[in-house]
Amino acid sequence: NAVARIGKLEEREILFEAMAGIGDHRVFTVEKRRKDKTTGKFNKVEFNYSISEYAYDICSKVRNRQNNIIRKALPKIEESIVDDAGIVIAFSPEGIEPGLSGLIANKIVGKYDKPALLLNENEDTYTGSGRGHEKTLTDFRKWCEDSGLVEFAQGHDNAFGICIEKDKIDEFK
């Protein structure tokens, strides 16, 4: 999932090839640092991986990269949160990958225990992700659409993409 969201082309290709069984005969040599238990120092050690093992290693690294991006973004996003109604609206700082907005919105739902929108500012609109909280609203997407203030809310009942014109955001809040 992380590779699909933020992976580089090469990382995506390796994952695809491993899942499709393409190039099973290849061996990938990876250099890693390992701690020597006797000296306490780190040494570089080479490992030979099959394509499946190499893909797993890449997926782990991308997942860690994704988690670090989210961990660093959350404090900045917290500063923008509007939480004075039945839903939470947050604004994403520049530079956050759009593919992560749903994951971050999930974190906000978990923290505030209510539906959340994470929005990115564009020229005339805010676009982003909505994540619902069934105990609060059974269909958050429909609730957004029924407001008549959104350009679109498309996806699942409680996991969807959304677009709101800038001149309607205050009324929406």
SEZA-596454 format. One record per residue: residue number from 1; residue in one letter; x, y, z of N, C-alpha, C in turn. Coordinates in Angstrom, 2 decimals, always signed. Each point is the difference from the previous one (the first is absolute). Example, Ala and Ser with C-alpha at 12.3 -4.5 7.8 and 13.67 -1.06 7.14 Angstrom:
REM SEZA-596454
<fiti 1; 'A'; <+13.19; -5.69; +7.80>; <-0.89; +1.19; +0.00>; <+0.90; +1.20; +0.00>>
<fiti 2; 'S'; <-0.35; +1.05; -0.72>; <+0.82; +1.19; +0.06>; <-0.77; +1.09; +0.73>>
This chain:
REM SEZA-596454
<fiti 1; 'N'; <+0.83; -1.19; +0.00>; <-0.83; +1.19; +0.00>; <+0.87; +1.25; +0.00>>
<fiti 2; 'A'; <+1.02; +0.02; +0.82>; <+0.89; +1.16; +0.07>; <+0.72; +0.20; -1.32>>
<fiti 3; 'V'; <+0.40; -1.08; -0.64>; <+0.70; +0.10; -1.28>; <-0.93; +0.63; -1.04>>
<fiti 4; 'A'; <-1.26; -0.38; +0.01>; <-0.96; +0.57; -0.95>; <-0.23; +1.48; +0.29>>
<fiti 5; 'R'; <+0.04; +0.39; +1.27>; <-0.27; +1.39; +0.36>; <+1.19; +0.93; -0.27>>
<fiti 6; 'I'; <+1.18; -0.40; +0.45>; <+1.14; +0.93; -0.08>; <+1.25; -0.62; -0.60>>
<fiti 7; 'G'; <-0.09; -1.23; -0.45>; <+1.18; -0.66; -0.54>; <+0.49; +0.63; -1.29>>
<fiti 8; 'K'; <+1.30; -0.08; -0.18>; <+0.61; +0.46; -1.25>; <-0.26; -1.05; -1.08>>
<fiti 9; 'L'; <+0.15; +0.39; -1.24>; <-0.27; -0.91; -1.12>; <+0.79; -1.30; +0.13>>
<fiti 10; 'E'; <+1.28; +0.10; +0.32>; <+0.83; -1.21; +0.13>; <-0.54; -0.92; +1.10>>
<fiti 11; 'E'; <-0.44; +0.58; +1.11>; <-0.55; -0.80; +1.11>; <-1.29; -0.69; -0.42>>
<fiti 12; 'R'; <-0.82; +0.71; -0.74>; <-1.26; -0.58; -0.50>; <+0.28; -1.13; -0.99>>
<fiti 13; 'E'; <+0.99; +0.20; -0.86>; <+0.33; -1.02; -0.99>; <+0.50; -1.28; +0.67>>
<fiti 14; 'I'; <+0.85; +0.14; +1.00>; <+0.52; -1.18; +0.70>; <-1.15; -0.75; +0.68>>
<fiti 15; 'L'; <-0.91; +0.73; +0.65>; <-1.13; -0.64; +0.66>; <-0.86; -0.73; -1.03>>
<fiti 16; 'F'; <-0.28; +0.65; -1.11>; <-0.80; -0.64; -1.06>; <+0.68; -1.27; -0.50>>
<fiti 17; 'E'; <+1.29; +0.09; -0.29>; <+0.74; -1.15; -0.52>; <+0.00; -1.15; +1.01>>
<fiti 18; 'A'; <+0.16; +0.32; +1.28>; <+0.00; -1.04; +1.03>; <-1.38; -0.66; +0.10>>
<fiti 19; 'M'; <-1.04; +0.80; -0.05>; <-1.35; -0.56; +0.11>; <-0.38; -0.80; -1.25>>
<fiti 20; 'A'; <+0.53; +0.40; -1.14>; <-0.31; -0.69; -1.26>; <+0.95; -1.17; -0.27>>
<fiti 21; 'G'; <+1.01; -0.16; +0.83>; <+0.95; -1.09; -0.20>; <+0.95; +0.24; -1.16>>
<fiti 22; 'I'; <+0.21; +1.25; -0.33>; <+0.90; +0.35; -1.10>; <+1.43; +0.07; +0.53>>
<fiti 23; 'G'; <+0.89; -0.73; -0.60>; <+1.41; +0.07; +0.40>; <+0.31; -0.69; +1.31>>
<fiti 24; 'D'; <-0.67; -1.11; +0.26>; <+0.23; -0.73; +1.25>; <+1.45; -0.46; +0.16>>
<fiti 25; 'H'; <+0.71; -0.12; -1.10>; <+1.38; -0.50; +0.03>; <+1.00; +1.08; +0.45>>
<fiti 26; 'R'; <-0.41; +1.25; -0.02>; <+0.93; +1.09; +0.32>; <+0.36; -0.01; +1.49>>
<fiti 27; 'V'; <+1.22; +0.47; +0.27>; <+0.48; +0.15; +1.37>; <+0.35; +1.47; +0.18>>
<fiti 28; 'F'; <-0.46; +0.57; +1.10>; <+0.25; +1.41; +0.30>; <+0.91; +0.07; +1.22>>
<fiti 29; 'T'; <+1.12; +0.70; -0.14>; <+0.94; +0.16; +1.10>; <-0.28; +1.34; +0.67>>
<fiti 30; 'V'; <-0.26; -0.07; +1.30>; <-0.34; +1.18; +0.78>; <+1.00; +0.14; +1.13>>
<fiti 31; 'E'; <+0.52; +1.19; +0.16>; <+0.96; +0.27; +1.07>; <-0.76; +0.65; +1.17>>
<fiti 32; 'K'; <+0.14; -0.58; +1.18>; <-0.67; +0.52; +1.20>; <+1.01; +0.13; +1.13>>
<fiti 33; 'R'; <-0.35; +0.84; +0.93>; <+0.84; +0.16; +1.20>; <-0.52; -0.93; +1.08>>
<fiti 34; 'R'; <+0.90; -0.75; +0.60>; <-0.34; -0.91; +1.09>; <+0.96; +0.23; +1.16>>
<fiti 35; 'K'; <-0.53; -0.07; +1.19>; <+0.81; +0.22; +1.20>; <+0.76; -1.27; +0.36>>
<fiti 36; 'D'; <+1.29; +0.16; +0.19>; <+0.86; -1.09; +0.45>; <-0.18; -0.10; +1.51>>
<fiti 37; 'K'; <-0.49; -1.14; +0.48>; <-0.31; -0.16; +1.43>; <+1.25; +0.04; +0.88>>
<fiti 38; 'T'; <+1.13; -0.38; -0.54>; <+1.22; -0.01; +0.82>; <+0.61; +1.38; +0.11>>
<fiti 39; 'T'; <-0.01; +0.78; -1.09>; <+0.64; +1.32; +0.03>; <-0.99; +1.13; +0.23>>
<fiti 40; 'G'; <-1.28; -0.26; -0.30>; <-1.01; +1.04; +0.14>; <-0.01; +0.99; -1.16>>
<fiti 41; 'K'; <+0.85; -0.24; -0.98>; <+0.08; +0.89; -1.16>; <-0.87; -0.55; -1.13>>
<fiti 42; 'F'; <-0.36; +0.91; -0.90>; <-0.79; -0.39; -1.17>; <+0.93; -0.31; -1.17>>
<fiti 43; 'N'; <-0.28; -1.10; -0.65>; <+0.76; -0.41; -1.18>; <-0.95; -0.12; -1.18>>
<fiti 44; 'K'; <+0.53; +0.18; -1.19>; <-0.79; -0.20; -1.21>; <+0.06; -1.48; -0.35>>
<fiti 45; 'V'; <-1.19; -0.56; -0.24>; <-0.11; -1.41; -0.34>; <-0.82; -0.11; -1.28>>
<fiti 46; 'E'; <+0.42; -0.88; -0.90>; <-0.75; -0.21; -1.23>; <-0.94; -1.19; +0.16>>
<fiti 47; 'F'; <-1.23; +0.19; -0.53>; <-1.00; -1.05; +0.00>; <-0.42; -0.25; -1.44>>
<fiti 48; 'N'; <-0.19; -1.25; -0.35>; <-0.53; -0.36; -1.31>; <-1.47; -0.36; +0.16>>
<fiti 49; 'Y'; <-0.84; +0.73; -0.76>; <-1.44; -0.18; +0.10>; <-0.58; -0.51; -1.30>>
<fiti 50; 'S'; <-1.01; -0.83; +0.11>; <-0.82; -0.33; -1.16>; <-0.86; +1.23; -0.29>>
<fiti 51; 'I'; <-0.69; +0.00; -1.12>; <-0.83; +1.16; -0.33>; <-1.11; +0.20; +1.04>>
<fiti 52; 'S'; <-0.53; -1.09; +0.53>; <-1.05; +0.11; +1.02>; <+0.54; +0.63; +1.28>>
<fiti 53; 'E'; <+1.17; -0.46; +0.43>; <+0.62; +0.57; +1.20>; <+0.38; +1.45; -0.22>>
<fiti 54; 'Y'; <+0.49; +0.31; -1.19>; <+0.39; +1.38; -0.33>; <-1.24; +0.90; -0.01>>
<fiti 55; 'A'; <-1.08; -0.48; -0.58>; <-1.25; +0.77; -0.03>; <-0.51; +0.23; +1.43>>
<fiti 56; 'Y'; <+0.09; -1.02; +0.84>; <-0.43; +0.14; +1.39>; <+0.84; +1.07; +0.71>>
<fiti 57; 'D'; <+1.29; -0.02; -0.24>; <+0.91; +0.99; +0.60>; <-0.36; +1.41; -0.47>>
<fiti 58; 'I'; <-0.26; +0.14; -1.29>; <-0.39; +1.30; -0.55>; <-1.32; +0.46; +0.61>>
<fiti 59; 'C'; <-0.97; -0.90; +0.07>; <-1.32; +0.36; +0.57>; <+0.15; +0.47; +1.45>>
<fiti 60; 'S'; <+0.84; -0.65; +0.75>; <+0.23; +0.40; +1.39>; <+0.59; +1.40; +0.08>>
<fiti 61; 'K'; <+0.96; +0.28; -0.87>; <+0.62; +1.33; -0.02>; <-1.00; +1.08; -0.40>>
<fiti 62; 'V'; <-0.82; -0.29; -1.01>; <-0.99; +0.98; -0.44>; <-1.04; +0.23; +1.10>>
<fiti 63; 'R'; <-0.40; -1.06; +0.66>; <-0.98; +0.14; +1.10>; <+0.59; +0.87; +1.12>>
<fiti 64; 'N'; <+1.26; -0.22; +0.34>; <+0.66; +0.84; +1.00>; <+0.08; +1.45; -0.46>>
<fiti 65; 'R'; <+0.31; +0.21; -1.27>; <+0.05; +1.35; -0.56>; <-1.38; +0.66; +0.09>>
<fiti 66; 'Q'; <-1.04; -0.75; -0.34>; <-1.37; +0.51; +0.09>; <-0.34; +0.37; +1.45>>
<fiti 67; 'N'; <+0.31; -0.87; +0.93>; <-0.31; +0.26; +1.41>; <+0.74; +1.23; +0.51>>
<fiti 68; 'N'; <+1.24; +0.19; -0.44>; <+0.77; +1.18; +0.42>; <-0.61; +1.28; -0.56>>
<fiti 69; 'I'; <-0.45; -0.05; -1.25>; <-0.64; +1.17; -0.60>; <-1.25; +0.37; +0.79>>
<fiti 70; 'I'; <-0.81; -1.00; +0.31>; <-1.25; +0.24; +0.75>; <+0.31; +0.51; +1.40>>
<fiti 71; 'R'; <+0.97; -0.62; +0.66>; <+0.35; +0.41; +1.37>; <+0.46; +1.46; +0.04>>
<fiti 72; 'K'; <+0.79; +0.41; -1.01>; <+0.48; +1.38; -0.05>; <-1.09; +0.98; -0.41>>
<fiti 73; 'A'; <-0.96; -0.46; -0.81>; <-1.06; +0.89; -0.48>; <-1.07; +0.26; +1.05>>
<fiti 74; 'L'; <-0.27; -0.95; +0.86>; <-1.12; +0.12; +0.95>; <+0.07; +1.25; +0.88>>
<fiti 75; 'P'; <+1.16; +0.36; +0.58>; <+0.02; +1.23; +0.82>; <-0.36; +1.26; -0.81>>
<fiti 76; 'K'; <+0.44; +0.07; -1.25>; <-0.34; +1.15; -0.85>; <-1.49; +0.02; -0.30>>
<fiti 77; 'I'; <-0.55; -1.17; -0.25>; <-1.42; -0.10; -0.31>; <-0.83; +0.34; +1.23>>
<fiti 78; 'E'; <+0.44; -0.43; +1.17>; <-0.72; +0.29; +1.24>; <-0.24; +1.50; +0.20>>
<fiti 79; 'E'; <+0.95; +0.81; -0.46>; <-0.13; +1.46; +0.14>; <-1.17; +0.56; -0.79>>
<fiti 80; 'S'; <-0.42; -0.70; -1.06>; <-1.04; +0.51; -0.89>; <-1.38; -0.56; +0.30>>
<fiti 81; 'I'; <-0.12; -0.87; +0.98>; <-1.25; -0.72; +0.22>; <-1.12; +0.92; +0.48>>
<fiti 82; 'V'; <-1.17; -0.18; -0.63>; <-1.23; +0.66; +0.42>; <-0.86; -1.11; +0.60>>
<fiti 83; 'D'; <-0.25; +0.08; +1.30>; <-0.72; -1.05; +0.71>; <-1.08; +0.60; +0.88>>
<fiti 84; 'D'; <-0.85; +0.82; -0.59>; <-1.04; +0.63; +0.82>; <-1.40; -0.46; -0.43>>
<fiti 85; 'A'; <-0.06; -1.14; -0.70>; <-1.29; -0.53; -0.43>; <+0.05; -1.52; +0.07>>
<fiti 86; 'G'; <-0.89; -0.65; -0.68>; <-0.08; -1.46; +0.02>; <+1.04; -0.69; -0.85>>
<fiti 87; 'I'; <+0.75; +0.78; -0.80>; <+1.07; -0.57; -0.81>; <+1.27; +0.80; +0.24>>
<fiti 88; 'V'; <+1.11; -0.58; -0.40>; <+1.30; +0.67; +0.10>; <+0.45; +0.35; -1.41>>
<fiti 89; 'I'; <+0.44; +1.25; -0.19>; <+0.57; +0.41; -1.28>; <+1.44; +0.41; +0.26>>
<fiti 90; 'A'; <+0.91; -0.57; -0.78>; <+1.42; +0.33; +0.12>; <+0.53; +0.35; -1.37>>
<fiti 91; 'F'; <+1.05; +0.81; -0.01>; <+0.61; +0.44; -1.25>; <+1.42; -0.51; -0.07>>
<fiti 92; 'S'; <+0.32; -0.63; -1.10>; <+1.30; -0.62; -0.19>; <+1.04; +1.06; -0.36>>
<fiti 93; 'P'; <+1.18; -0.05; +0.62>; <+1.06; +0.92; -0.39>; <+0.53; -0.36; -1.39>>
<fiti 94; 'E'; <+0.64; +0.94; -0.64>; <+0.58; -0.26; -1.32>; <+1.03; -1.11; +0.09>>
<fiti 95; 'G'; <+0.10; -0.74; -1.08>; <+1.03; -1.03; -0.07>; <-0.43; -1.37; +0.46>>
<fiti 96; 'I'; <-1.21; -0.13; +0.55>; <-0.47; -1.32; +0.41>; <-0.55; -0.71; -1.23>>
<fiti 97; 'E'; <+0.44; -1.22; -0.22>; <-0.45; -0.76; -1.15>; <-1.52; -0.20; +0.07>>
<fiti 98; 'P'; <-0.72; +0.31; -1.08>; <-1.45; -0.17; +0.00>; <-0.44; -1.43; +0.32>>
<fiti 99; 'G'; <+0.82; -0.98; -0.34>; <-0.33; -1.39; +0.28>; <-0.04; -0.34; +1.48>>
<fiti 100; 'L'; <+0.48; +0.90; +0.83>; <+0.01; -0.25; +1.44>; <-1.16; +0.66; +0.73>>
<fiti 101; 'S'; <-0.79; +0.81; -0.70>; <-1.05; +0.76; +0.69>; <-1.02; -0.91; +0.67>>
<fiti 102; 'G'; <-0.34; -1.12; -0.62>; <-0.94; -0.92; +0.63>; <+0.55; -0.63; +1.26>>
<fiti 103; 'L'; <+1.28; -0.39; -0.02>; <+0.62; -0.59; +1.19>; <+0.06; +1.01; +1.14>>
<fiti 104; 'I'; <+0.33; +1.24; -0.35>; <+0.07; +1.04; +1.03>; <-1.40; +0.30; +0.54>>
<fiti 105; 'A'; <-0.99; +0.05; -0.89>; <-1.38; +0.22; +0.45>; <-0.44; -1.12; +0.95>>
<fiti 106; 'N'; <+0.42; -1.24; -0.26>; <-0.30; -1.10; +0.92>; <+0.58; +0.25; +1.38>>
<fiti 107; 'K'; <+1.22; +0.52; +0.05>; <+0.64; +0.30; +1.29>; <-0.80; +1.07; +0.75>>
<fiti 108; 'I'; <-0.49; +1.00; -0.74>; <-0.78; +1.07; +0.62>; <-1.31; -0.56; +0.55>>
<fiti 109; 'V'; <-0.67; -0.87; -0.77>; <-1.23; -0.64; +0.47>; <+0.28; -0.76; +1.29>>
<fiti 110; 'G'; <+1.10; -0.74; +0.03>; <+0.36; -0.76; +1.19>; <+0.23; +0.88; +1.21>>
<fiti 111; 'K'; <+0.60; +1.14; -0.20>; <+0.30; +0.89; +1.12>; <-1.24; +0.75; +0.50>>
<fiti 112; 'Y'; <-0.81; +0.49; -0.93>; <-1.14; +0.85; +0.38>; <-1.31; -0.77; +0.12>>
<fiti 113; 'D'; <-0.02; -1.25; -0.44>; <-1.17; -0.85; +0.12>; <-1.23; +0.59; -0.71>>
<fiti 114; 'K'; <+0.24; +0.62; -1.16>; <-1.08; +0.52; -0.84>; <+0.49; +0.10; -1.43>>
<fiti 115; 'P'; <-0.92; +0.14; -0.97>; <+0.41; +0.08; -1.40>; <+0.98; +1.14; -0.25>>
<fiti 116; 'A'; <+0.85; -0.19; -1.02>; <+1.04; +1.01; -0.27>; <+0.20; +0.19; -1.49>>
<fiti 117; 'L'; <+0.34; +1.23; -0.36>; <+0.44; +0.35; -1.34>; <+1.42; +0.52; +0.10>>
<fiti 118; 'L'; <+0.86; -0.44; -0.89>; <+1.33; +0.57; -0.13>; <+0.06; +0.61; -1.38>>
<fiti 119; 'L'; <+0.17; +1.33; -0.05>; <-0.11; +0.74; -1.25>; <+1.32; +0.62; -0.41>>
<fiti 120; 'N'; <+0.24; +0.01; -1.30>; <+1.16; +0.66; -0.60>; <-0.50; +1.23; -0.73>>
<fiti 121; 'E'; <+0.72; +1.10; +0.14>; <-0.40; +1.24; -0.65>; <+0.48; +0.03; -1.44>>
<fiti 122; 'N'; <-0.93; +0.32; -0.90>; <+0.30; +0.19; -1.41>; <-0.35; +1.44; -0.35>>
<fiti 123; 'E'; <+0.03; +0.33; -1.27>; <-0.26; +1.38; -0.41>; <-1.40; +0.47; +0.40>>
<fiti 124; 'D'; <-1.04; -0.73; -0.38>; <-1.38; +0.41; +0.29>; <-0.75; -0.98; +0.90>>
<fiti 125; 'T'; <+0.65; -1.11; +0.34>; <-0.69; -1.05; +0.75>; <+0.87; -0.58; +1.10>>
<fiti 126; 'Y'; <-0.64; -0.78; +0.84>; <+0.67; -0.88; +0.95>; <-0.35; -1.41; -0.44>>
<fiti 127; 'T'; <+1.00; -0.85; -0.15>; <-0.24; -1.40; -0.32>; <+0.69; -0.86; +1.05>>
<fiti 128; 'G'; <-0.50; -1.18; +0.18>; <+0.63; -0.88; +0.98>; <-0.80; -1.25; +0.24>>
<fiti 129; 'S'; <+0.09; -0.47; +1.24>; <-0.61; -1.26; +0.38>; <-0.92; +0.17; +1.19>>
<fiti 130; 'G'; <-1.07; -0.75; -0.04>; <-0.92; -0.07; +1.13>; <+0.02; -1.40; +0.57>>
<fiti 131; 'R'; <-0.02; -0.07; +1.30>; <-0.09; -1.29; +0.69>; <-1.09; +0.10; +1.06>>
<fiti 132; 'G'; <-0.90; -0.96; -0.04>; <-1.15; +0.04; +0.89>; <+0.24; -0.69; +1.32>>
<fiti 133; 'H'; <-1.01; +0.14; +0.83>; <-0.03; -0.62; +1.33>; <-1.43; -0.48; +0.17>>
<fiti 134; 'E'; <-0.23; -1.30; -0.19>; <-1.36; -0.52; -0.09>; <-0.85; +0.29; +1.24>>
<fiti 135; 'K'; <+0.62; +0.13; +1.15>; <-0.79; +0.30; +1.21>; <-0.59; +1.41; -0.06>>
<fiti 136; 'T'; <+0.63; +0.87; -0.78>; <-0.47; +1.37; -0.13>; <-0.92; +0.15; -1.21>>
<fiti 137; 'L'; <+0.46; -0.46; -1.16>; <-0.77; +0.05; -1.25>; <+0.18; -1.32; -0.72>>
<fiti 138; 'T'; <-1.09; -0.61; -0.45>; <+0.14; -1.28; -0.70>; <+0.52; +0.18; -1.41>>
<fiti 139; 'D'; <-0.24; +1.17; -0.62>; <+0.46; +0.25; -1.36>; <+0.50; +1.43; -0.09>>
<fiti 140; 'F'; <+1.27; +0.21; +0.34>; <+0.59; +1.34; +0.03>; <+0.05; +0.61; -1.40>>
<fiti 141; 'R'; <+0.29; -0.83; -1.01>; <+0.05; +0.50; -1.38>; <-1.33; +0.60; -0.41>>
<fiti 142; 'K'; <-1.09; -0.70; +0.26>; <-1.34; +0.49; -0.35>; <-0.32; +1.27; +0.78>>
<fiti 143; 'W'; <+0.41; +0.03; +1.24>; <-0.23; +1.19; +0.83>; <+0.68; +1.22; -0.63>>
<fiti 144; 'C'; <+1.22; -0.19; -0.47>; <+0.71; +1.09; -0.67>; <-0.73; +0.41; -1.28>>
<fiti 145; 'E'; <-0.39; -0.98; -0.81>; <-0.74; +0.31; -1.23>; <-1.31; +0.72; +0.29>>
<fiti 146; 'D'; <-0.72; -0.47; +1.01>; <-1.31; +0.58; +0.35>; <+0.11; +1.44; +0.50>>
<fiti 147; 'S'; <+1.20; +0.41; +0.39>; <+0.16; +1.39; +0.44>; <-0.21; +0.97; -1.16>>
<fiti 148; 'G'; <+0.21; -0.49; -1.23>; <-0.11; +0.84; -1.18>; <+1.17; +0.96; -0.16>>
<fiti 149; 'L'; <+1.03; -0.17; +0.80>; <+1.13; +0.92; +0.00>; <+1.27; -0.59; -0.60>>
<fiti 150; 'V'; <-0.04; -1.27; -0.39>; <+1.20; -0.63; -0.54>; <-0.14; -0.18; -1.51>>
<fiti 151; 'E'; <+1.12; +0.10; -0.70>; <+0.03; -0.27; -1.44>; <-0.26; -1.49; -0.23>>
<fiti 152; 'F'; <+0.70; -0.81; +0.79>; <-0.24; -1.44; -0.05>; <+0.51; -0.64; +1.28>>
<fiti 153; 'A'; <-0.58; -1.15; +0.31>; <+0.47; -0.90; +1.05>; <-0.17; -1.38; -0.60>>
<fiti 154; 'Q'; <+1.10; -0.61; -0.43>; <-0.08; -1.25; -0.75>; <+0.82; -1.09; +0.67>>
<fiti 155; 'G'; <-0.61; -1.16; +0.10>; <+0.67; -1.15; +0.57>; <-0.96; -0.80; +0.85>>
<fiti 156; 'H'; <+0.50; -0.55; +1.06>; <-0.81; -0.80; +0.91>; <-0.73; +0.90; +0.99>>
<fiti 157; 'D'; <-0.93; -0.60; +0.74>; <-0.78; +0.77; +0.97>; <+0.87; +0.76; +0.99>>
<fiti 158; 'N'; <+1.06; -0.63; +0.45>; <+0.83; +0.59; +1.04>; <+1.48; +0.07; -0.36>>
<fiti 159; 'A'; <+0.30; -0.05; -1.28>; <+1.38; +0.18; -0.50>; <-0.12; +0.52; -1.42>>
<fiti 160; 'F'; <+0.26; +1.29; -0.19>; <-0.29; +0.60; -1.30>; <+0.88; +1.21; -0.26>>
<fiti 161; 'G'; <+0.03; +0.38; -1.28>; <+0.66; +1.23; -0.40>; <-1.03; +1.11; -0.05>>
<fiti 162; 'I'; <+0.44; +1.22; +0.26>; <-0.93; +1.12; +0.07>; <+0.61; +1.26; -0.61>>
<fiti 163; 'C'; <-0.88; +0.86; -0.50>; <+0.41; +1.29; -0.54>; <-1.02; +1.05; +0.46>>
<fiti 164; 'I'; <+0.50; +1.08; +0.57>; <-0.85; +1.10; +0.47>; <+0.56; +1.29; -0.56>>
<fiti 165; 'E'; <-0.85; +0.83; -0.60>; <+0.46; +1.28; -0.50>; <+0.39; +0.88; +1.19>>
<fiti 166; 'K'; <+1.05; +0.81; -0.21>; <+0.52; +0.84; +1.09>; <-1.06; +0.95; +0.56>>
<fiti 167; 'D'; <-0.85; +0.53; -0.87>; <-0.99; +0.96; +0.48>; <-1.13; -0.65; +0.78>>
<fiti 168; 'K'; <-0.01; -1.35; +0.09>; <-1.05; -0.70; +0.75>; <+0.54; -0.64; +1.28>>
<fiti 169; 'I'; <+1.30; +0.07; +0.22>; <+0.59; -0.72; +1.13>; <-0.47; +0.54; +1.34>>
<fiti 170; 'D'; <-0.13; +1.31; +0.15>; <-0.46; +0.55; +1.28>; <-1.42; -0.45; +0.32>>
<fiti 171; 'E'; <-0.86; +0.00; -0.99>; <-1.37; -0.47; +0.22>; <-0.01; -1.50; +0.31>>
<fiti 172; 'F'; <+0.87; -0.74; -0.66>; <+0.09; -1.44; +0.25>; <+0.45; -0.26; +1.44>>
<fiti 173; 'K'; <+0.98; +0.77; +0.45>; <+0.49; -0.17; +1.40>; <-1.15; +0.25; +0.96>>
